[in-house]
Amino acid sequence: MLKVNGKSYDWGDVDVRIPGLNLQATEVSYDDELEKESVYGFGRRPRGYGTGNYKSEGKLTMLRDDFDEVLDYCKRSGKGIYDLIFPKMTVSYANDGDRTRTDVLNSVTITKTSNKASQGDKSLAVELDLLIIHGIDRDGVKPISGR
């Protein structure tokens, strides 16, 4: 079972496309935003709105042994963990009887790693904060048109 943006689905899959690296995520969350602001002219009511920058980011949680594979990949390739750029992360998920949804996180890099362990834990997890450079395509829909 995979959690996507906090919701558990009957099945899910996160595909991180890097040759020689096969990651399995236990949870993924991602969000994006486009800055919008009211534009005023004469009077107190807005005449319209203006837009600013688009940004997207996320978190990927995996078991420690999968994270160790990432570290081994870094050693083999001579790269630091924060130098990695995943061209695409594909997130597919569905509930039984529903159609499969697929989101694509484009050009993803790691900005932070968090490790946590408590007495009695049955497994260790590592959480990666992500910067999604070229946005999120949700079920085939691009976030914004143009550049």
N, C-alpha and C positions, 0 to 999 in steps of 0.2 A: 504494500500500500504506500502511496506517495502523497505527501501533502503539497498542494500547489496554492500559494497565496493564502495559507492557513486552513484550507479545506481539504479533507481527506477524500480521495477518489477510490473507486473500486479497483482501478488499475491506473498506473501512470509510468512514464518512462522519461528520463532526462538523458539526452544524447549529447555528449561533449565531444566535438570532432577535432581530435588531435591525433595524428598518426603515432601509434605506439603507446597510446594512453586510453584506458577504458575505465571511466569513472562511473560509479553508481551513487546517486544522490538519495538521501532519505527525505529531504525537504528542500523546496525551492520557493522563493518569493521574489517578486520583482514589481517595480512600479515605474511609472514615468509621469512627466508633467510638462505642460506648455504654459509658460508664464502668460497671464492675461490680466489686463488692467483697464479699468474704465477710463475713458477720455472725456474731458469736460470742455465745454465752450462757454457760451453765455448761459447763466442760470445754474441751478443746483443739480439738475439731472444730467446724467451722462449722455453724450451724443453718439457714443459708440464705444469701441474698445480697441486697444492695441495689443499686439502680441510681442513676447520677448523670446527668450531662449527655451529650447526643448532639452530636457535631461531625463536620463533613465538610469536606474541602479537596481541592485538586488542582493539577495543572500542565497547561498548554497550550503546546505548542511550534508556532510558525509561522515561515514565511520572513519575512525583513525587509520585503519589499515588501507582504506582507499586514499586517504590523504598522504600516507607514506608512499603510495605509488606515484603521486604527483611529485613528491620530493625526489624519488628515484629518477623520474623523468627529467627533473631539473638538473640533477647530477649528470645524467647521460648527455643532455643537450648543452650543458655548460651555461644554463640560464638561471637567474634568480627567480624565486616564486612570483615576485612583482613584475618581472619582465615578460611573463607569459601573456599571450593574447590568443584567446580561443576564437577562431573565425565565426563559429556559430555554436550556440547551445540550443538544441531543439527540445521543447517540453511538450509531450503528448500526454493526454489524460482523458478519461471518460468514466462514467458510471455505467453499470450494466444496462443495456437497452438504449443508451444514448449514443449519438455519433461521437467519434473521436475529435477532440479539439487539439490543435497544434499551434503553439506559439514559438517564435524564433527570436532569440536574443542575439543580436548581431554585434560582432567584435567586442568580446568581453575580456576584461582584465581584472585581476584581483587587487583590491586596495587594502584589505585587512584580513588577518586570520585570528580566530578566537578559539581557544581550547578551554575545556572545562571538564573537571572530573570530581565526582563526589564518592564518599565511602559507600559501598554497596552497589555502585553502578555495574550493570551487566555488560555495557559496551561504552566505548569512548567516542565522542563525536567532535568534529571540527567544523566551525562555521566560517565561511568565506564571504566577506563583503565584496560586491562586484560593481564595477563601473561598466555600463553597457553603452559603448561608444556610439554605435550606429543604430540605436533604437530597438524597439520591440515590435515585431510584426505579430499581431494577435489574430490567429485563425485566418491568415492571408490578408489581413488589413493593415496597411502601413500607418504609423501614428500621424504623420503629416505629409503633405504633398510638397513637391519641390525639393529644395536643398535642406 
